[in-house]
């Protein structure tokens, strides 16, 4: 097990752990981002799609290491422009939706998706 994983607080209420202590430790977070980006250094990756909101943090670090752009997928209603919309049922069984601009990513792009 990677030492930085011990920074994740699993003593939380509900079904999710708190990753923010890992994000707060510069060295641990840097190593995590390096480890997550490494498998994608060789493939021809065009962009990183990040899922609202903690995914923005992690995905930005991955995109920076891969030297590619970033496509945010936002919660429904957060973008005040034309969007494409996808509804889904999340881990808790609740219906949700994500939206993004219709011009990104473009058809044929190789995309890495990052979420917390």
Secondary structure, DSSP 8 states (H G I E B T S, - for coil): --GGGGGSB---SSS--B-HHHHH-HHHHHHHHHHHHHTTSSS---EEEEETTHHHHHHHHHHHHHT-EEEEEEETT---S--EEEEEE-TTS-EEEEEE-TTSS-TT--EEEE--
